Amino acid sequence: MAFGKIGQSLRAAEILDLVRGDLERVEREISLESIASVDAITAIGQYLQSGGGKRLRPMLVLLSARLAGSATDMAIRMAAVVEMIHTATLVHDDVIDFAQTRRGKPSINVVWGNHVSVLAGDWLYMQAFQVALRERNFHVLDLLIALTQRMVEGELFQLEKIGRIDVTEADYMELIDRKTASLFAACSKLGAVAGGGGENVEGMLGEYAWNLGIAFQLVDDILDFTAREKILGKPVGNDLREGKVTLPLIYALETCSREERTLVEAVLNDGNYDQVPLLKILQILRKHRALDRAQQRAQYFAAKAREIILGFPDSPYQRALLTVTEMVTDRDH
């Protein structure tokens, strides 16, 4: 897939080539560190790793490390750490949301049950910190502890808003800051530290990745309504079914009629589309141009990320991080 909006950007395949060897090492690290003395945890780790995924977060660590200096052994370990933390959050999210599928496969709470899944998620968190602790680097631990606290706070904040139609844009932005953007920012900061970059480089890369993370989540929430289930890897319209009012709906609710608002409330209350079909909700979103407005917001944050990364000297890694902003906003899953 080519991305031609920025003249010097790279193709997705070229980005992968830049870090292919590093990513292979990351995968081996994750495999090794996911082996536990309890067979169920090892099996769950293998099941999760086999599910694939974009590995965007490890790529951010690796590209940031190379931009800052080099992809050291520490960068490989930090890339594995952030992917393990990300995976742990997905495990817990699926339990909380009663999810049935993840990346086109049955979610682990369906296969192993909630109790085992929660404990497996806890184990993954602790194992990630165990790996990070070996660096004996207090700054790294500070970044990871602050990240984990923000992500947990984000999950609790989301639970407070589940099923409520009065979610504001400010509420939504606070939520995705905590649940998504903070992890992206930590990835690039950890990469900068591992690559030997100074405080200024770490700050700039963290700001770049924070804006990228906001754009990523905005697109994710748009795709929840517009993608096909086979491509998305989970049911379309799942967020509203689970009681989550995301930015496209927030925008639509600002200008919709009382009758249209009642239709949205019905889905929130029922937890399904039996009474009000998803097609009806999509018609409301399109009528009020809510999906277009949300896409414009995603482009705004992606543009801010590009502006920051253009402040770095030209290199294959700088161009790769430029292209990542396009990959995030132009993706279909």
N, C-alpha and C positions, 0 to 999 in steps of 0.2 A: 504494500500500500504506500503510495507516494503522498507527500504533503507539500504542496507548492506555494503556500501563502507567504512563506519567508524564503527569499531567494537562496540563502545559504543553509537552510535546514537539511537534515538528512532524511533518508527513508527509514521506516521502522526496522527493516531488516539490517540496515547499516548500524543502527543503534545497538541491536542485539549482537552484531558481530563485535562491537567495541567491548562488550562485557561478557560475551559468551563463556569464555574460559572461567571468568570470575563467578558467574552464575552457576556453572557446573560445580565449582568448589563450594558455593553456598548450599546447593542441594545436598551435597555429600555431608556437609556440616550439619544440616537440619536432620538428615537421616540418622547420623551418628548420635546427635544429642536427643533424639526422640525415642531412643531405646531405654526402656525402664525395667525395673525388676518385677513389675506387674504386667503380665501379658496383655491385658486389656488396653493399657495405656500405649504400649508399643503398637498394637494392632490399630488403634485409633489414629496414632501418629502416621502410620503408613497409609491408612485410608485417606486421611486429610491431604497428605503430600501427593498421593496419586490423583487427587482431584484437580491438580493443576492450578490454574489461576494466572493472572497477568504478571505476577512477580514485580509489579511496579515499585513497590516500596523497597525491596532489595536493590532494584536498579537505581533508585534515587540515591541510596547509600553509596553504591559503587561509582556512579557517575560523579557524584559530589566529591568523593574521595579522590578520584582521578583529576577532577578539575582543580582541587586544592593542592594536589601533590602527586599521590600515587595510591593505588589500591593495595594497601598493605594487608598482612594477615589479619590485623585488627579490623580492617574494613570488611573482610569476608565474614568474620565472626559477628560484627555489628549488623551486617545484612541478614545473617541467619537469625539474630536476636529479634530484629523488628518483624521479620516474617512470622516467627513463633508467637510474638505478642499479638500480631494481627490475627493469626489463626485462633489464638485463645479467645480473642474478643468475638470472633465469628461463632465459635462454639457456644459461648455464653449467650450471644444474641439469638441464636437459633432456639435455645432452650426457652428463653424469655418470650420469644415471638411464636412459640409452638410451630416453628418452620418444618416443612415436610421435605424440601429439597434445597440443595446447595450446589451450585455449578453443575446442574443437570443430574445430580445423583441424590439418593436419599440422604438427608442430613443425619449427623451422627446421633442426635437425640432420638431419631426414628429407629436407627439400627441398634443402638446400645441402651437407650432409655435416658431419662433426664438425670437421674442420680449419678450414673457413671460419667455422663457427658460433662456435668458441672465439675466433677472432680478431675476429669481429664483436662479441662480448661484451666483449672487451678494449677495442675501439675505443669502444664506448658508455660504458664506465667512464671512459675518459680524456676523452671529449668532455663528459661530465657535469662532470668536474673543471675542464675548460677553461672551461665556462660559469660555474661557481662562482668560479673564480679572478678573473674580471672584476670581481667585487664588491670585490676588494682588502680583504677582511675576514678577518683571521686566525681569529677565533672561528668563523666559518662553516666555514673549512677544517679547523679542529680537530675540529669536530663530524663532518664528512664523512669525514675520515681515520680517526677513531676508529670510526665506523660501519662503514666498509668493512673495517677490520681485524677487527672483531667478527664480521661476516658471513662472512668467509673462514675465520676460526677455527671458526665454527659449522659450516661445510660440511666442514671437516677432521674436526671432532668427530663429525659424522654419519657420515662415511666409516668412522671407527673402530668405529662401532656397527652398521654395515650387516650384516645376516644374523645378528645375535646376539639370543638370546632373553632374555638376562640384563640387559636395559636396565632401569634403575630409574626411578622417578618423578623423582628428583633429576636423573638424566642427561637425561631428557626436558625438564624445565623449563629446565635450562641450555642445551639445544639451541635451544628456541624463544625463549628470551631473546636469544640471539645472532642467530638467523636471521630472526626476525620482529619481536619486541617492540622491539629496538634500532632498527630502521628506523622503526617507528611513532613512537617517542619522538623520533627525530631530525627527523621531519616536523613535529611540533608545536613543537619547539624552534626549528627554522629559521623556522617561521611567526611565532613570537613575536619572534624577532630582526628579521625583515623588517618586522613590524608596529610595531616600536618599543617592545615590551614590555621591562620591566626583568628583572633576574636572577630575582626571585621569580616573576614571571609565566612566564618560560621554564621554571623548575623545576617549577612546578605543571602546566603544560601537558605537559611531558615525562613527568611521572609519570602523568598522565591517559592519555596515548597509549601508554605502556608497558603499563599494565594492559589497555587496549583491545586492544593487539597480542597479548597472551597469550590473551585471550578469543577473538580472531579465529582464532588458530591452533588452539586447542582445538576450536572449532566446525568448522574446516576438516578436522581429523582425524576428527571424528565423521562429517561428511558424506562422507568418503572411503568409509565403509562403508554409509551410509544413503541417499545421494542417487541419483537416476537418472543414467545416463551422459549422456543428451542434455542434461540441465540442468547437470550438473557440468562438462561440456566435456572430460572425460578418463575413462578406464575406472574403474569403481567397484572398490574394493578394491585400488587401485594401490599404496598405500604398502606393504602387506604383501608384495605381489608383488615389489616392489623391495627387499625386505629390511628395511623400516623398521618397528620396533615402536613404535607411538604409544600415547598414554595409555589409550584404551579397551582395547587389548590388555594393557597393563601391569596394569590393574585386573583384567581377567579372569584373567590368569595367576597373580594372588595367591591365588585360591581355586579354580581349576579342578583337575580330576583329572589324574593322570599321563597317562591316555589322551587327554584333551583337549589337554594340553600337547604331546603327540606329534603331534597333527594340525596344530597351529600350526607346530611345527618342520618338518613336512613341506613346508608352503608356503614357509617361509623357505629351506629347502634347495633346493627345486625351482625356485623363482622363477615358479611358476604355480599354477593351481587345478585342474590335470588330475587329480591324485591325491586331493586334498581340495577339494571344491567350496566356493565362497565362502559358499553358504548354510549349510554346516556351521559355518564360522567365525562367521557372524552368529548362529547358534543359541547358540554358546558365549558370545558377547558379551551376548546378551539374557538367557541363563540366569543369568549372574553379575551382571546389572544394571550392566555396565561402561559402556555408553553413557549411562545415566542419571547415573552417578557423574561421568563426564567432563563432561556437560552442566551438572551442579551446580557443578563447578569453573569452567567458563566463566562461569556466572552470578555466581559469587563475584568474579571479576576485573572483570566488567562493572559490578558494583555498586560496587566500589572506584573505578573510573573515573568513575561517576556522582557519587559522593560528592565527588570532587575538583572536578569541573566545577561542582557546585552551590555551591562556594565563590566563584565569580565572580558579579558582578552580573548580574541578568536582562537578556537582550538576545536578539534573534533568533539570534545566533551562539552564545550560550551554550545556548539551547534546541536549536539544531541539533546541537551536540556531544553533548548529552544523548541526542538521538534516534539518533545514530550508534551509541551503545552498544547500543540495541535492534536496530538494523539488523544489527549484527554477530552477535548471539546468536540472532536469529529468522530468519536467511536460510536459503535452501535451496540455495545454490551459492556 
